[in-house]
Amino acid sequence: MTDFLNQNQELKVPATEAPSSDARTTRGRRFKSRRPGSTEEPENPRPGSGVKSPQKKKKKEESKLFTDFYGIVFLFLIGAFLGGGYLLLNPMYAEFKSLNGKIETELQTLSSERAFLDSLDRSIAAADAIPEETLDRVERALPREIGVPTMLLEVSQIAGQSGVNLISVQFAPVTESAEDADARPLGRSTLELEPVALSLSIEAPGYQAMRSFLYNLEQSLRVMDVNTIAVTGNPSNDMMSYSVELTAYSIKTLERTSAARSPDDALLMMDDPAFLEP
């Protein structure tokens, strides 16, 4: 007898085939069919497959353009800043350099003037230490003015001491050239002398008397130069006539003629033993 109960159960459970591996791997995925040799990319590429989508390429290009643009702008701003700083600071630097040079020049001038004042103080101290007698001798040797009466008196006294007769005396100003002034034996002195010419007419009984007159004239404190001597004889007597040309000096000014000179030079003549001898 046929078992209908078991038959019905077998009919209720139909046999099913096991799913294949291909069906499991392709379930839930959709691929676009590609023909062999086609270069088209799938619509939904797998992650990590190495294939870049057009959207990502576009974003990358936009990012690169953005970076290049702002890099150029940044470099331009740096160049503008440096150029503006140069245009602004260069005139200020030039002015500062010029002012610095002027300050250095003024400091050098101030140092020179200070050295001159120090030298002047030393000279004043040295002058104060000079005895009054020495100052009187210097004043007699180079007076501050010609002093015609004093000079006449001195020449007359020398003539009387020497035994000669002073017939006449003539004075005349002398105009010296620059070469003659430089040739004067005053060295570095800043003394400016005023010369005056003297013409003496003298009668002497002989050569020895005239020689004594010239010697006494040389030994006097008054600075004088003997330029020429002319001698003529007188047949009627033993007297000899002499014409003597002299140049005497006086101090005209005492000033600082050069920055390289100091007031100590004005005292050089005081160091001469001829001025200090009695």
Phi, psi and omega per residue, in radians:
M1 nan 2.387 -3.092
T2 -1.303 2.350 3.134
D3 -1.526 1.732 -3.103
F4 -1.288 -0.497 -3.141
L5 -1.122 -0.833 3.132
N6 -1.180 -0.568 3.120
Q7 -1.144 -0.710 3.121
N8 -1.130 -0.662 3.127
Q9 -1.146 -0.640 3.114
E10 -1.202 -0.553 3.108
L11 -1.260 -0.557 -3.120
K12 -1.213 -0.515 -3.100
V13 -1.924 1.571 3.136
P14 -1.281 2.596 3.130
A15 -1.259 2.356 3.123
T16 -2.070 2.561 3.131
E17 -1.502 2.512 3.118
A18 -1.204 2.390 -3.139
P19 -1.143 2.425 3.132
S20 -1.329 2.833 3.129
S21 -1.131 -0.555 3.140
D22 -1.181 -0.638 3.139
A23 -1.195 -0.619 3.132
R24 -1.187 -0.660 -3.077
T25 -1.351 -0.413 -3.085
T26 -1.779 0.026 -3.107
R27 -1.241 2.349 3.105
G28 1.336 0.094 3.132
R29 -2.107 2.566 -3.103
R30 -2.200 2.169 3.127
F31 -2.091 2.540 3.050
K32 -1.509 2.298 -3.107
S33 -1.147 2.372 -3.135
R34 -2.091 2.400 3.070
R35 -1.459 2.639 3.118
P36 -1.039 2.344 3.136
G37 1.484 0.002 -3.122
S38 -1.377 2.541 3.141
T39 -1.775 0.079 -3.130
E40 -1.266 2.496 -3.123
E41 -1.637 2.659 3.106
P42 -1.147 2.685 -3.117
E43 -1.162 -0.671 -3.128
N44 -2.124 1.464 -3.130
P45 -1.186 2.663 3.138
R46 -1.257 2.489 3.084
P47 -1.104 2.424 3.136
G48 1.364 0.153 -3.129
S49 -1.372 -0.173 3.127
G50 1.525 0.053 -3.130
V51 -1.747 2.135 -3.109
K52 -1.621 2.421 -3.141
S53 -1.469 2.779 3.114
P54 -1.073 -0.545 3.136
Q55 -1.131 -0.751 3.137
K56 -1.158 -0.672 3.101
K57 -1.094 -0.709 -3.133
K58 -1.148 -0.740 3.115
K59 -1.113 -0.681 3.137
K60 -1.152 -0.707 3.118
E61 -1.144 -0.702 3.098
E62 -1.117 -0.703 3.114
S63 -1.124 -0.675 3.118
K64 -1.157 -0.751 3.098
L65 -1.086 -0.703 3.120
F66 -1.078 -0.784 -3.137
T67 -1.144 -0.764 3.130
D68 -1.111 -0.728 -3.112
F69 -1.085 -0.871 -3.112
Y70 -1.244 -0.474 3.030
G71 -1.140 -0.746 3.106
I72 -1.134 -0.739 3.114
V73 -1.072 -0.712 -3.135
F74 -1.133 -0.772 3.099
L75 -1.110 -0.681 3.111
F76 -1.101 -0.744 3.119
L77 -1.110 -0.703 3.107
I78 -1.113 -0.773 3.109
G79 -1.085 -0.736 3.112
A80 -1.110 -0.692 3.129
F81 -1.127 -0.787 3.139
L82 -1.152 -0.747 3.124
G83 -1.117 -0.762 3.100
G84 -1.112 -0.688 3.098
G85 -1.112 -0.684 3.117
Y86 -1.144 -0.810 -3.137
L87 -1.118 -0.526 -3.123
L88 -1.450 -0.701 -3.025
L89 -1.537 -0.448 -3.090
N90 -1.085 -0.821 3.070
P91 -1.069 -0.658 3.122
M92 -1.132 -0.689 3.121
Y93 -1.168 -0.715 3.117
A94 -1.108 -0.726 3.108
E95 -1.134 -0.714 3.108
F96 -1.093 -0.721 3.133
K97 -1.123 -0.723 3.121
S98 -1.126 -0.766 3.112
L99 -1.112 -0.650 3.112
N100 -1.114 -0.712 3.091
G101 -1.116 -0.710 3.111
K102 -1.129 -0.691 3.132
I103 -1.106 -0.739 3.117
E104 -1.101 -0.692 3.106
T105 -1.115 -0.763 3.127
E106 -1.130 -0.651 3.117
L107 -1.144 -0.695 3.089
Q108 -1.121 -0.739 3.101
T109 -1.096 -0.747 3.116
L110 -1.094 -0.706 3.108
S111 -1.116 -0.708 3.114
S112 -1.134 -0.754 3.122
E113 -1.146 -0.652 3.111
R114 -1.134 -0.711 3.088
A115 -1.113 -0.671 3.109
F116 -1.122 -0.737 3.124
L117 -1.131 -0.695 3.087
D118 -1.089 -0.745 3.104
S119 -1.131 -0.645 3.110
L120 -1.137 -0.701 3.091
D121 -1.093 -0.727 3.103
R122 -1.118 -0.677 3.137
S123 -1.167 -0.696 3.112
I124 -1.116 -0.737 3.108
A125 -1.096 -0.708 3.109
A126 -1.157 -0.668 3.122
A127 -1.167 -0.649 3.109
D128 -1.157 -0.473 -3.131
A129 -1.440 -0.156 -3.134
I130 -1.304 2.343 3.121
P131 -1.083 2.679 -3.122
E132 -1.124 -0.588 3.132
E133 -1.114 -0.710 3.119
T134 -1.132 -0.695 3.106
L135 -1.107 -0.637 3.094
D136 -1.139 -0.681 3.110
R137 -1.141 -0.720 3.107
V138 -1.119 -0.698 3.124
E139 -1.123 -0.629 3.098
R140 -1.263 -0.601 -3.130
A141 -1.246 -0.800 3.135
L142 -2.330 1.479 3.141
P143 -1.212 2.879 -3.134
R144 -1.380 -0.152 3.044
E145 -2.557 2.833 -3.057
I146 -1.020 -0.837 -3.141
G147 1.129 1.174 -3.084
V148 -1.029 -0.815 3.132
P149 -1.046 -0.726 3.139
T150 -1.122 -0.693 3.139
M151 -1.173 -0.710 3.104
L152 -1.074 -0.731 3.135
L153 -1.125 -0.713 -3.124
E154 -1.173 -0.759 3.133
V155 -1.136 -0.684 3.130
S156 -1.126 -0.700 3.111
Q157 -1.128 -0.715 3.123
I158 -1.140 -0.705 3.121
A159 -1.115 -0.731 3.127
G160 -1.142 -0.689 3.124
Q161 -1.172 -0.499 -3.072
S162 -1.574 -0.198 3.126
G163 1.429 0.533 3.093
V164 -2.072 2.787 3.127
N165 -1.781 2.167 3.095
L166 -1.541 1.915 -3.064
I167 -1.444 -0.885 -3.092
S168 -2.681 2.728 3.090
V169 -2.378 2.289 3.102
Q170 -2.182 2.406 3.127
F171 -1.952 2.535 3.092
A172 -2.686 2.372 3.100
P173 -1.177 2.653 -3.116
V174 -2.059 2.285 3.060
T175 -1.806 1.931 -3.091
E176 -1.634 2.556 3.022
S177 -1.413 2.965 -3.140
A178 -1.140 -0.592 3.136
E179 -1.171 -0.699 3.137
D180 -1.173 -0.639 3.134
A181 -1.181 -0.681 3.125
D182 -1.231 -0.488 -3.108
A183 -1.378 -0.155 3.129
R184 -1.125 2.398 -3.011
P185 -1.361 1.066 3.089
L186 -1.989 0.074 3.061
G187 1.020 -2.198 -3.089
R188 -1.554 0.149 -3.032
S189 -1.087 2.532 3.080
T190 -1.634 0.167 3.110
L191 -1.222 2.341 3.043
E192 -1.931 2.086 -3.041
L193 -1.754 2.583 3.079
E194 -1.939 1.936 -3.108
P195 -1.457 2.733 3.040
V196 -2.501 2.410 -3.089
A197 -1.636 2.438 3.087
L198 -2.142 2.345 3.047
S199 -2.039 2.007 -3.102
L200 -1.881 2.362 2.989
S201 -1.933 2.076 -3.002
I202 -2.271 2.501 2.992
E203 -2.026 2.272 -3.126
A204 -2.306 2.509 -3.128
P205 -1.212 -0.289 3.133
G206 -3.000 -3.103 -3.087
Y207 -1.204 -0.629 -3.094
Q208 -1.112 -0.666 3.116
A209 -1.153 -0.727 3.120
M210 -1.179 -0.634 3.097
R211 -1.129 -0.707 3.095
S212 -1.119 -0.656 3.107
F213 -1.099 -0.790 -3.135
L214 -1.150 -0.644 3.126
Y215 -1.148 -0.805 3.121
N216 -1.135 -0.596 3.092
L217 -1.152 -0.642 3.119
E218 -1.223 -0.610 -3.103
Q219 -1.395 -0.168 3.136
S220 -1.226 2.737 -3.118
L221 -1.265 -0.453 -3.103
R222 -1.187 2.242 -3.132
V223 -1.340 2.068 3.124
M224 -2.504 2.539 3.082
D225 -1.942 2.298 3.054
V226 -1.570 2.019 -3.074
N227 -1.580 -0.984 -3.106
T228 -2.443 2.682 3.049
I229 -2.363 2.165 3.094
A230 -2.037 2.341 -3.077
V231 -2.087 2.336 3.038
T232 -2.330 2.475 -3.135
G233 -1.691 2.709 3.098
N234 -2.032 1.929 -3.080
P235 -1.135 -0.431 -3.068
S236 -1.257 -0.437 3.129
N237 -2.532 -3.091 -3.122
D238 -1.546 0.067 -3.106
M239 -1.335 2.479 3.073
M240 -1.946 2.408 3.126
S241 -1.721 2.305 -3.133
Y242 -2.167 2.416 3.023
S243 -2.044 1.990 -3.045
V244 -1.998 2.247 3.078
E245 -1.833 2.103 -3.124
L246 -2.094 2.813 3.005
T247 -2.309 2.095 3.091
A248 -1.863 2.808 -3.058
Y249 -2.289 2.689 2.994
S250 -2.464 2.746 -3.138
I251 -1.344 2.136 3.130
K252 -1.535 -0.979 3.121
T253 -2.504 2.832 3.031
L254 -2.324 1.772 -3.052
E255 -2.447 2.868 3.119
R256 -1.539 1.920 -3.074
T257 -1.618 -0.270 -3.105
S258 -2.651 2.552 3.124
A259 -1.183 -0.379 -3.104
A260 -1.409 -0.218 -3.128
R261 -1.694 2.743 -3.114
S262 -2.176 2.837 3.117
P263 -1.124 -0.268 3.098
D264 -1.069 -0.458 -3.126
D265 -1.147 -0.454 -3.133
A266 -1.196 -0.310 -3.118
L267 -1.760 0.115 -3.113
L268 -1.089 -0.672 -3.092
M269 -1.162 -0.410 3.130
M270 -1.266 -0.330 3.110
D271 -1.398 -0.153 -3.138
D272 -1.236 2.179 -3.137
P273 -1.031 -0.430 -3.126
A274 -1.123 -0.496 -3.134
F275 -1.428 -0.403 -3.065
L276 -1.661 -0.241 3.141
E277 -1.278 2.453 3.115
P278 -1.245 nan nan
